[in-house]
């Protein structure tokens, strides 16, 4: 994963209905964490730890803008394929030809695809993440958003959004623009293979009030405003879209993509893999 279009919570407030701003303004705290490449910092440390059998686990903090925090290990971001969920392993089998790995993180997927003979470009907006990709032998990396990449005229046969990176679609407004940017880079017959996390349909008490607030504001229920923290550094706040497949199908309409397949993870009602194919 990488954080999409990183901004401050104040910047995001300008895009949100008025009911969000009071709560967000109260959260401004100039004594808080430094804003920087928290993702890069944690991936560098996690990669070093992976080379030592007795290293302590590297942990990240995921912080939602309503104050909810969750501690998660970083090791899965760089784990070998043998440690991946079965659904993610199968997802790589759906790719073909030249691949753009979007939100490549530490390069776990790009490394596997290279070993399988694919031409792969790892893209991210975290310099530290791309440094780790380089340390894993991934020679083609690019520090750019999908909009910046689309302007280069590059063409790909497959686009990979692994690790719940369908969240990079951000919001109802941003998602069509994101998909159109990929369509502009798509070779004939291209595919998008992505992993999502459906929080729109969650019945978890930790999510229900947040989802209801989103719906009242006209947003997709599964949209999240969050940031990643590591040690004393945090990313800027960003939107992350944890939508249902049916919502993705609606957002893809008119973008040049058709949702053709959805498979939920084993023993999960939230995590899923989708395939979208280039129309025409």
Number of C-alpha atoms within 10 A of each C-alpha: 22 22 26 21 15 16 15 14 21 16 13 17 17 11 10 14 12 11 12 16 17 10 13 15 12 8 15 12 8 7 6 11 14 15 14 16 21 24 27 23 20 25 28 21 16 25 21 13 16 17 9 9 7 8 11 10 12 20 18 20 17 17 18 18 18 13 9 11 15 11 13 12 13 19 20 16 19 23 17 13 15 8 10 16 12 12 16 18 15 12 19 18 10 13 20 17 14 19 24 28 23 26 29 30 31 35 29 22 25 30 21 16 20 16 9 10 10 16 17 24 22 28 27 26 25 26 18 20 30 28 18 24 27 16 14 16 12 20 15 15 21 18 16 17 17 23 16 11 18 19 11 9 10 12 19 22 20 26 26 26 24 24 23 19 24 26 28 24 23 23 21 18 11 14 20 21 17 19 21 19 20 27 24 18 23 23 17 14 12 24 28 25 24 24 25 25 24 23 23 23 16 17 10 9 8 10 16 17 12 17 22 16 15 18 15 12 15 12 18 22 26 26 24 24 17 22 25 24 26 22 14 11 18 23 23 23 24 23 24 22 28 29 26 21 21 11 15 22 14 13 20 20 13 12 19 19 24 19 21 11 12 16 14 18 16 11 7 9 13 17 20 21 24 20 21 22 20 20 15 7
